[in-house]
Every structure is written in structure tokens, then in C-alpha cells.
Amino acid sequence: MTPLAAVVPGPRVRLFACFLRLGCQQAKPLQLHTGASLAAKNHYEVLVLGGGSGGITMAARMKRKVGAENVAIIEPSERHFYQPIWTLVGAGAKPLASSGHPTASVIPSGVEWIKARVVDLNPDKNCIHTDNDKEISYKYLIIALGIQLDYEKIKGLPEGFAHPKIGSNYSVKTVEKTWKALQDFKEGNAIFTFPNTPVKCAGAPQKIMYLSEAYFRKTGKQSKANIIFNTSLGAIFGVKKYAEALQEIIRERNLTVNYKQNLIEVRADKQEAVFENLDKPGETQVISVSVEVKLSAEQCHRCRRR
Ligand SMILES: Cc1cc2nc3c(=O)[nH]c(=O)nc-3n(C[C@H](O)[C@H](O)[C@H](O)COP(=O)(O)OP(=O)(O)OC[C@H]3O[C@@H](n4cnc5c(N)ncnc54)[C@H](O)[C@@H]3O)c2cc1C
């Protein structure tokens, strides 16, 4: 897994959620980027790897400290995605297009955008290499390459995403499938999972569960839905005060939460999900996403009572 953002060896910095505003703050309309640099320099005071939320935010901050001409961002994608919106995309409240912007429009004005992929870091020589064979050196390096999605760690994925009932809000490729699955849902188990790995957003699995429940309620499907949250964690939230508030919502909405359950396999053809009990390695539980196998849901309720 790649860390979300690291600064080597620069000053202590904080990430700002308002990166778009920061990025455009000092720009007059005609100063905005129209495209990636063709003739980039080969040395920058601050070099930012990745033009996602972290990279753009840090470039805007560093621009104010060292001047725009001394900052560059290396990012291969023409399209920048603001991923927190994907929760709303999965719940049908926003279109996917609303989360994307041309990368050129979010690069802070005056900062160099090098359209390439980083393939190699050489911290001993303060330089990196790109996939178009460029060597670029830096005084300070900011790594904001995001997190790698390892769906293949779950047996049956990613090929299982071809099935209409499986979606994931963590990827631009699969987030719209969540909304489709909610719309197609008629009755039975609706399972939401929190994996046993670092994740982009720890709140995302719960957020989509609550939004799904609200959608089922509005559309009259709630009484036929058995909503299950299988989390690899041992608590619903790390802070007691908020955990208690969430437990209240869980009770009110009749949601089933099973702790220390890690999704290890998806059997898309059989519409089954297999979970391992992290407290008892080797002990598995199979939950059907079809109403026909009610036993699985009952097993789940028993887990909750333990
Ligand atoms: C469904 C969902 C809901 C979320 N909700 C929230 C929320 O409510 N609040 C919140 O604070 N956060 C939320 N997040 C998390 C937030 O989106 C991430 O923390 C944030 O995007 C991380 O920023 P980043 O720059 O580290 O990574 P990213 O935004 O993923 O950007 C990484 C960038 O690196 C680029 N890159 C990758 N490899 C290379 C390479 N080799 N060379 C060059 N560039 C490369 C990629 O193209 C990408 O542009 C949510 C995330 C998701 C998926």
C-alpha cells in the first residue's frame, strides 16, 4: 500500500479540504492551466507526485511558500476525481460526472503539470524517473500517489464485478454499480463490508449503508431488506461518543452489524459472500445476497447477539 501523502524531508504541513479554492485563489481567469507542460524543467524546489486531492492541495500550499515556478506536479491522468462525492454517486444522489474535472483546471496557476507516471524514486540522489524516461530532481519531494486498490486479495474479485449485484464505491469503475444494484434490489440481504486493509475512507462503508437504508425506506423496500454491515473492525467508530450515537441509529433502523468479519471470497455466480472471523482464523461464514437462503441472515443475527 502506498501512503496517502508523505513529505520528504520538508516542513510539517497540513492537508486542506478546500484545495480547489486554494488552487484558483490567486489565479486570474486567463492564468488557469490549459494543458500539461511540454517543456518541463528537470529540477524543482518542490516536486509533488500525484495530482489527486492531496497533491493538488500541497502544491497550492507550497506555491505560496516557494513560488509557483518552483513547484511541479507529476500526474498522468487528464481527469481529476474528487472521490468523497462517490458516496453520493453510489447512493444515486449525484452523477459520476460531478466528481470529475479536467486536471488542467485544478492545477494551481503557474505550477508546472508534468503529464507522466512516476516509475522510480531515487531518494539518495533526490530524483525520480518517469515512464517517458525523464529524470527530475527536487529539493523537497511530496508523495501523494493515493492508495492502491487490491480487489484481487478477495477471491472472486475483480471479475465478480461483472455481476450486477456487486459494486464498490472505492473505484471510479465500480461506483455506479452500487446505485444500479440498489435500484434493482427487491428483497433479501444487502451486505456492506469494511475490509481488513488500509482504506481510502473509513467512513465510506457506513455512509453508503445509511444512505441505502434511507433509499429502501423511501421506495418501500426497507421491510423486505435485511441490511448487514460486516466489518473487519471491532467497533463501529473509534470515538466512544460518536460510536454511541451511531449505535442508536443502527438500533433505530434495524441494521445488523457483525464485527471482526473480513470478506475473503465473493461467489458471484451463487450470489454468496464468504467472511472469515478474524478472532477465529479459519472460521468462515457464508452469506447469501439472495432471499432464498434465509439461514445465512439468521446466522448473522445470532452473531450480533453474541
Ligand atoms: C467513496 C469515498 C468516500 C470518501 N469520503 C471522504 C470524506 O467524506 N472525507 C474525506 O476527507 N475523505 C474522503 N475520502 C477519501 C479521499 O477521497 C482521499 O483521502 C483522497 O482522495 C486522498 O488523496 P490523495 O491525493 O492521497 O489520493 P488520490 O486522490 O487517490 O490521488 C492520487 C493521485 O495519484 C495519481 N497517481 C497514481 N499513481 C501515480 C504514478 N505512478 N505517477 C503519478 N501519479 C500517480 C493518481 O492518478 C491520482 O490522481 C473518500 C474516498 C472515497 C473513495
The ligand as a Gaussian input file, in Angstrom:
#p B3LYP/6-31G(d) Opt

LIG

0 1
 C      -16.202000       6.669000      -1.538000
 C      -15.201000       7.584000      -0.866000
 C      -15.651000       8.497000       0.073000
 C      -14.756000       9.361000       0.691000
 N      -15.234000      10.253000       1.595000
 C      -14.388000      11.117000       2.193000
 C      -14.857000      12.116000       3.098000
 O      -16.052000      12.219000       3.343000
 N      -13.954000      12.939000       3.676000
 C      -12.608000      12.838000       3.419000
 O      -11.807000      13.602000       3.971000
 N      -12.140000      11.898000       2.558000
 C      -12.983000      11.057000       1.947000
 N      -12.500000      10.124000       1.059000
 C      -11.049000       9.958000       0.947000
 C      -10.402000      10.934000      -0.014000
 O      -11.003000      10.888000      -1.282000
 C       -8.932000      10.548000      -0.103000
 O       -8.380000      10.613000       1.199000
 C       -8.160000      11.450000      -1.003000
 O       -8.625000      11.350000      -2.322000
 C       -6.687000      11.059000      -0.937000
 O       -5.975000      11.967000      -1.726000
 P       -4.620000      11.512000      -2.412000
 O       -4.132000      12.688000      -3.169000
 O       -3.728000      10.899000      -1.391000
 O       -5.039000      10.327000      -3.391000
 P       -5.942000      10.405000      -4.684000
 O       -6.949000      11.480000      -4.592000
 O       -6.398000       8.999000      -4.911000
 O       -4.929000      10.819000      -5.827000
 C       -3.799000      10.042000      -6.164000
 C       -3.303000      10.549000      -7.496000
 O       -2.049000       9.938000      -7.787000
 C       -2.018000       9.638000      -9.151000
 N       -1.044000       8.572000      -9.365000
 C       -1.142000       7.264000      -9.001000
 N       -0.026000       6.601000      -9.362000
 C        0.800000       7.506000      -9.946000
 C        2.101000       7.435000     -10.504000
 N        2.803000       6.285000     -10.547000
 N        2.649000       8.570000     -11.003000
 C        1.978000       9.760000     -10.956000
 N        0.735000       9.888000     -10.445000
 C        0.156000       8.760000      -9.950000
 C       -3.434000       9.217000      -9.483000
 O       -3.708000       9.323000     -10.881000
 C       -4.249000      10.200000      -8.650000
 O       -4.579000      11.363000      -9.361000
 C      -13.376000       9.283000       0.379000
 C      -12.923000       8.365000      -0.584000
 C      -13.825000       7.541000      -1.216000
 C      -13.326000       6.577000      -2.277000

